Amino acid sequence: EVDRFVEHVPDALYAWGLEPAESEISFKNENGEELGAVLLSGQGPEGDEGLVYVKLKEEPWVGLIQADKKKAIMDKLIACAPDY
């Protein structure tokens, strides 16, 4: 769930840290086929510290979430990963 959407999305998302994304979370079925992916940036708009850009890979919109939400998501995923 995003906190808000960005109204004007540029063609190149490099400046927003989404091409490539700092983090990409892919969802795959049992056959390894990608069902979708969430792209998470390491930055947000100037003047809005504490927010980061987020985008579904296959969708045109870009949203903003609180950086602590991103951290919570990443911490949950890391906790699920097996130790190597």
Secondary structure, 3 states (H helix, E strand, C coil): CCCEECCCCCCCCHHHCECCECEEEEEECCCCCEEEEEEECCCCCCCCCCEEEEEECCCCCCEEEEHHHHHHHHHHHHHHCCCC
